[in-house]
Amino acid sequence: MITSHEIKDLVRRAVPDAQVEVEDLTGGGDHFQILVVSKMFQGKLLIDQHRLVQNALEPAMADGRIHAVQIKTRIPTSTKKTQDDGLNIIG
């Protein structure tokens, strides 16, 4: 089991300016939705943004602390609450 704080730390090691929101999707502590907002994503393809986050989470995925993850990435200038994601990021 991994905490949302630990997930945020893993992401911020790879993406130091990241604003990170973590939602436990099942309540079991191993299925998460993660929203990451960073200037580092500027000019990168969506798949490359997601790979950066996935690589940061790899240790927790390899040892089973994270079983499943949904990743959403945003660039700070485009962060707004939308009806489809329901997440708030101040940016």
N, C-alpha and C positions, 0 to 999 in steps of 0.2 A: 504494500500500500504506500502511496506517495501523497503528500499534502499539496495543496495548491501553491503554497509558499515555495516548496521545493521545485515545483514545475516552473514557477516564475523565475527562480534563481537560475535554473538550467538555461532557460531562454535568454535571460539577460547576460549570461556569460558569452553567448554567441552574438547577441544583439544588444549591446550595452545601453542604447537609448530607448529600448522597447518599453512601451506601455502594454501590460499583459493582463488580460482577464481570463480566468479559468472557471469553468462550470463543470461540476461533477454530474454527468448525464444520468447515472443510474443510482447514485447514492452508495455504490460499492467501493468507490475510491480507485477504480482502474479504467473507467471510460470517461473521457473528458472532451469538452469543446474548449478550444483555446483561441482567443482573439489577440493578435499581436499587431501593434501599431508602431511603425518605425520609419524614420527617414532613410534608413539603409535600404529599404525596398524600392526607393525611387529609381526608375530606369530598369528595374529587374522584371523579368517575366513572372507571372503568377506562380508557375511551377518552380522557379528558382527561389522565390520568396518562401514557398512551402518547404522546399528542400532544406533551406537554411534552418527553419524551425524544427523540422524532422531530425536533422543531424544533431541539433542541440538536445533533443529528447531521446536520442538513441540509447544512452546508457540505461535509462529507466524503462525503455521498451525491451531492451535485450535481457534485463534481469526480471521482467514480468511485472514490475510495479505499474506500468501503463500497458493495458491490454489493447485499447482502441483510443484513437484521437481524431477529432475533427478540427482542422486548422482553418482559421480565417485570418487573412492578413490585410492590412490597410496602410496607406501612406497618410501621415498626419493631416494634410490639407483636405483629404477626402473623408475624414472620419465624422460621421453623423449617425445618430440613431436611426436605423431603418426598420421598417415593419418586419422585414424578413429575418433580421438577425436578433432583434430585441436586446442588443447589448449597448451599453453606454460607455464611450471612451471620451474623456475630456482631452481635447487636443487642438 
